[in-house]
Amino acid sequence: MKRRFFLFGVLLVSVMQLSCFSVPHLIWPQKDIEISEVNEPALEKKVLVASRSSEFKDAVVGKIKEAFKDEQVYMKFIGVELLEKEKATDYDSIVMINTCMSWDMDRNVKGFLKRHEDQSNMIVLTTSGGGDWMPKMKGRNFDAVSAASKKEKVDEIASNIVDKIRLLLQKPVS
């Protein structure tokens, strides 16, 4: 009987490791933001923002929208579940906002990053309890930002993300 419990324990740990600790993301799924757009898709400069929904994340997304509403930049806002349908090469800047659970980022964000070799136009904001978790992906070349989900930090975090988007939009088109 002890052997069965031991084997079950080993199997359970193995499954968790193989799933990259994304089990909590499956057990406690988060809602995505509503799809929306700012400005016309025909504009030359394009930004994709993919985010989960929470009071903090929604506020950050709102500040990003506000910052670009009067500029000649097309912005598409989607939930992270829809990232699998997007191509990084279609955008000058991509922002992904997700939550760290069990020491890992959202599996949809991680999958998107793995599918795109060139991550130089990507910004990943990961919220975590203490605000200090950073992705440990081999060979990453995306811009990683970590934050605690605190209302008083919304303006600061959103401003940081907006500045990073603006830098990416200034890069010459290759």
N, C-alpha and C positions, 0 to 999 in steps of 0.2 A: 504494500500500500504506500509506504514512504517513497518507494522508487517511482510509482506513478505520479505522485505529487511533484517529485524532483523533475521528472521528465516533462510534466506539464509546465512547470516553472521555467525550465530551459526553453521550451517551445514558445511560451509567451514572451520571454525576453527577446528571443530571436526574431519573432514577428515584429515586435516593437522596433528593434534596431533596423530591420529591413524596411520598415515603413518610414524611416527617418524621423521617428518620434512624432509623426503627424496624427497619431491616434486621437489626441485631444482635439485637434481641429475637426475630426470626424464626429467625436462625441458631443462637442459643444460648438456646432457650426455657427458662424456669424453671418448676419445679413449683409448683403451688398448694398451699395448706394444705388439710387435710381439713375437710369441712363438719361443723360442730357447733353446739350451742346451749347457752345458759346461761339458766336460768329459763324461765318459761312465756310463750308468745307472746301470751297474753291480757292481759299487763301493759300499763299505759298507756304507760310510757316504753320506747322501743325504740332499740337501737343495732345498726348493721351494721358488721362489720369484715371487709374483703376484703384478702387478703394473698397474696403469693408465699411460698414456703417456703424457708427457709435456717436455719441454726443460730441466727443473730441474730434474724431475723424471727419464728421460732417461739418464741423466748424472750420477745420483746416481747409477742406475742399471748398467751402463757401468763400473763404478768404482768397484762395487761388482764383476762383471764378471772378470775384470782384476785381482782382488786380489786372486781369486781362480783358475784361468786357469791352473796353473802349479801344483796344489795340487791334492791329491787323494780324491777328493770330487766331486760327481755328482751334478750338479746344473740345475734345470729346471726353465725356465722363462716363465710366462704366464700372460695374462691379468686377472684382477679381476673378469671379467664375467665368467671365467672358474673355479673359486674356487669351485663352487657347485659340480664339478666332482672329486674333490680331497679329500683324506682322510689324516688327520693330522698325523696319526700313520705311514704313509709311509715315513715320513721325520724326520730327526734329528733337523732341524730348518726350520721355515717358516717365511718369511718376506713378509708383505703386505704393499704396499705403496699406499696411497689414499689421497683424498682431503676433508677437512672439508667444508661442505656447510650447511648453516642454522643451525649451532651448532650441527652437527652430522657427523659421518663418513659415508663413502660409504656403501650403503645398502648391497652390496655383501660381503664386509669385515665383517660387523656387523653380517650378516647371517652365515658366516663361523664360526665366533667366538661363536655364540650361538649354533651351531650344534656340537661343540666340547667342552666337559666338561673340558678336560685337555688342557690348553692353555700354559703350561709351556715352550713349545718349539717355541712359537710364538713371533714375534716382529712386532709391528704395527707402521709404520711411517706415520703420518698424517701431510700434509702441510696445513697451514692456513695463513691468511693475516699477522697477527703479529707473527706467529710461536709459539704461547703459548697455543693453544687449546689442551686439553687432553680429552680422552674418559671418560665418567662417567658411566661405566658399573658396575652394582652390581656384586661383586664376581669375578672380573677380576683377572687373574693371568698371563696375557701376559705382555711383556715388551713394554711400550708405549713411543714413541719418537715423539716430535712435532718440526716442523721447518717451517720457512718462505721459500718460493721458490726463494732464492737469489743465483745467480751464484757463488758468492764468498764464499758461505757456502757449496758447493757441496763436496769438499774434506773432510771437517770436519764431515759433516753428514754421508757420505759414510764410512769414517774411523770408526765412532761410530757404525754403523750398522755391519761392517765387524768384529769389536771386539766382538760384541754381538753374532754374528754367531759363531765365533771361540770358545767362552765360551760354547755355546750349543753343539758344536761338540766334546768338551772335556768330556762331561758328559758320564758316563758309560751307556752302553745299558742295559735297564731293561728287 
